Structures are given as structure tokens and as C-alpha cells.
Amino acid sequence: MSRIGKKPVEIAKGVTVTVTPANEIVVKGPKGELKEAIDRDIKVSVQDNQVIIERPTDQIRHRALHGLYRALVANMVKGVTDGFKRELELVGVGYRAAVQGQQIDMALGFSHNIIIELPKEIKASAIAEKGQNPRIILESNDKQLLGQVAAKIRSLRKPEPYKGKGVRYSDEIVRRKAGKAAGK
């Protein structure tokens, strides 16, 4: 049995979870509404303030989907109650970021600034304090979308191992390499 899939998802106060006949789960809460289509083989039911996910057989595919959908539903419930936050750090001389509405304007050492249009579900803010690296803070109730956008921003200038320059997650540890040995 899947240990993750067996565990029921507790529904927080102020959150409603409904399962449509088309096997789509809708979670509404104080921070918004999220929808997810569920595979037709997986059975989802809401019983006394818990979401229970069941699988029909012990096939590898059903076992994989069992744990997957349990994790997705748990993230949806957490997202509409607390929300998710991801922080990126811009390490490098002259690296800057500015947020105007749903756009992030970044100077990352290229000949031009990079402008990224954010989805409407994501809120962004840029912090530039003296003596510290500029930071971009992304917030959303959708964990999957938030991670995808953060990964897209990081991919513009990945941290390099020699000087550590680039865009990195604030909790990321960059392994440094020793560069060339000094000449005689």
C-alpha cells in the first residue's frame, strides 16, 4: 500500500472541497480556488472533513497515481489556506530586478534587460537592500505554477560553480569549484 496515498487529507477550516461528476476536484478557500482533473480510475470522496483517495487495483500505474493525487490535493488545500512562497536571489555585480505590475524586469549581465510576464495567479515583489544581493519574492496559491515560474527565472542565468554568480533559490547551496592553480 502507498503510505502517502492511504493517509487522508485534512480539510482546514474555511475550505470547501467538491468532486464533480467529471472527476474534477475543486478546492475553494480564503486565498482562492484551485481545480485539478483526476484520473478516472482513482476514486476521490469527501467524508467528515477529510478527503480520501482510493485506487482500484495494485497495478504500478494505480499505485503511482494514488500517491500523486493525494499529494496534489494536500498541496491544493495548503495553497488556498496559507499559500506558497519562493524566494530567488540574484548574485552578481550589476544584477538587478524590478517589478512593475505582472512584469519582472531583470538586469542579469546580458547586453539587454530581460522582461518576464507573470501569470495573474502569481504576485511578485523585488527587494534591493544595501550590502545584500537583490531578491525576488514570488507568492501564489498554486505550488506547481509557482515552482515552474521560479525555475524559468532561475534558468535565465543558472549559478556557475567558480564565482557563484547567477540566479539561485534563497535556500540553494551552490557547490564551488577551485579554479585554475596560480602560475609560477
C-alpha positions in Angstrom: 0.0 0.0 0.0 1.1 3.5 -0.7 1.8 5.2 2.6 1.2 8.6 1.2 -1.9 7.6 -0.7 -3.5 5.9 2.3 -3.3 9.0 4.5 -6.4 11.1 4.3 -6.1 14.9 3.6 -7.4 17.0 6.5 -9.6 19.9 5.2 -8.7 23.1 7.0 -11.4 25.5 8.4 -12.9 27.7 5.8 -12.0 25.4 2.9 -14.6 23.6 0.8 -13.7 20.6 -1.4 -16.1 19.3 -4.0 -15.7 16.4 -6.5 -17.6 16.9 -9.8 -19.1 14.0 -11.7 -16.5 14.6 -14.4 -13.9 13.5 -11.8 -12.5 17.0 -11.2 -11.7 18.2 -7.7 -12.4 21.9 -6.8 -10.9 23.4 -3.7 -12.1 26.8 -2.5 -10.6 28.8 0.4 -9.7 32.2 1.6 -6.8 32.6 -0.8 -8.7 31.5 -4.0 -9.9 28.5 -5.9 -7.9 25.6 -7.5 -9.1 22.8 -9.8 -7.4 19.5 -10.7 -8.6 16.8 -13.1 -8.4 13.3 -11.5 -7.7 10.1 -13.5 -11.0 8.2 -13.9 -9.6 5.1 -12.2 -8.8 6.9 -9.0 -11.8 7.4 -6.6 -12.0 10.6 -4.5 -14.5 11.1 -1.7 -15.0 13.7 0.9 -16.0 12.3 4.3 -16.2 14.2 7.7 -13.7 16.9 7.0 -11.3 14.6 5.2 -10.5 13.8 1.5 -10.0 10.1 1.0 -8.3 8.8 -2.2 -8.7 5.2 -3.2 -7.3 3.1 -6.0 -9.0 0.1 -7.7 -6.0 -2.3 -8.0 -2.4 -2.7 -7.0 -1.1 -2.1 -10.6 2.1 0.0 -10.7 0.2 2.8 -12.6 -2.6 2.9 -9.9 -0.1 2.9 -7.1 1.8 5.8 -8.6 -1.4 7.8 -9.3 -2.7 7.1 -5.7 0.2 8.9 -4.0 0.4 11.6 -6.7 -3.2 12.7 -6.4 -3.1 12.6 -2.6 0.0 14.9 -2.7 -1.7 17.2 -5.2 -4.9 17.5 -3.1 -2.8 18.2 0.0 -0.9 21.0 -1.8 -4.2 22.5 -3.1 -5.7 22.6 0.5 -2.5 24.1 1.8 -2.4 26.6 -1.1 -5.9 28.0 -0.6 -5.3 28.4 3.2 -1.7 29.5 3.6 -0.3 29.9 0.1 3.2 29.2 -1.1 6.3 31.5 -1.3 9.5 31.1 -3.3 12.5 33.5 -2.9 15.2 33.9 -5.6 18.5 35.7 -5.1 20.4 37.5 -7.8 24.2 37.1 -7.1 26.5 39.1 -9.4 27.8 42.6 -9.9 25.2 44.8 -11.5 22.4 42.2 -11.3 19.1 44.0 -10.5 15.4 43.2 -10.6 12.3 45.5 -10.6 8.6 44.6 -10.6 6.0 46.6 -12.5 2.6 45.0 -12.1 2.8 41.5 -13.5 6.2 42.0 -15.2 9.7 41.4 -13.8 12.5 43.5 -15.4 15.9 41.9 -14.7 19.4 43.0 -15.5 21.5 39.8 -15.5 24.7 40.8 -17.2 23.4 40.5 -20.7 23.5 43.4 -23.2 19.8 43.9 -22.6 17.3 43.6 -19.7 15.1 40.5 -19.6 11.4 41.1 -19.0 9.2 38.2 -17.9 5.4 38.4 -17.9 4.0 36.6 -14.9 0.7 34.7 -14.8 -2.1 36.5 -13.0 -2.1 33.9 -10.2 1.4 34.9 -9.0 2.3 38.0 -7.0 5.9 39.2 -7.2 8.0 41.7 -5.3 11.6 42.8 -5.6 13.8 43.7 -2.6 17.2 45.5 -3.0 18.9 46.3 0.3 22.3 47.9 0.6 25.0 45.3 1.2 22.9 42.3 0.2 22.0 40.6 -3.1 18.8 41.7 -4.8 15.9 39.3 -4.1 12.7 38.4 -6.0 9.8 37.0 -3.9 7.1 35.1 -5.7 3.8 34.2 -3.9 0.9 32.1 -5.1 -1.7 29.5 -4.0 -0.7 27.1 -6.8 2.5 25.3 -5.9 3.0 23.7 -9.3 2.7 27.0 -11.2 4.9 28.8 -8.6 7.7 26.3 -9.0 7.5 26.4 -12.8 7.8 30.2 -12.9 10.7 30.2 -10.3 12.5 27.5 -12.4 12.0 29.6 -15.6 13.5 32.7 -13.9 16.5 30.6 -12.5 17.1 29.1 -15.9 17.9 32.6 -17.4 21.2 32.6 -15.5 22.0 29.5 -13.6 24.5 29.8 -10.8 28.0 29.0 -12.0 30.4 26.9 -9.8 33.5 29.2 -9.9 32.3 32.5 -8.6 28.8 31.6 -7.7 27.2 34.2 -9.9 23.7 33.8 -11.2 20.1 33.4 -10.1 19.6 30.9 -7.3 16.9 30.0 -4.8 17.5 31.6 -1.4 17.8 28.1 0.3 20.0 26.7 -2.5 23.6 25.8 -1.8 26.0 26.2 -4.8 29.0 23.8 -4.8 32.1 25.8 -5.6 35.0 24.6 -7.6 38.6 25.6 -7.2 39.6 27.5 -10.4 42.9 27.4 -12.1 46.1 27.0 -10.0 48.2 30.1 -9.8 51.2 30.2 -12.3 54.8 30.2 -11.2 
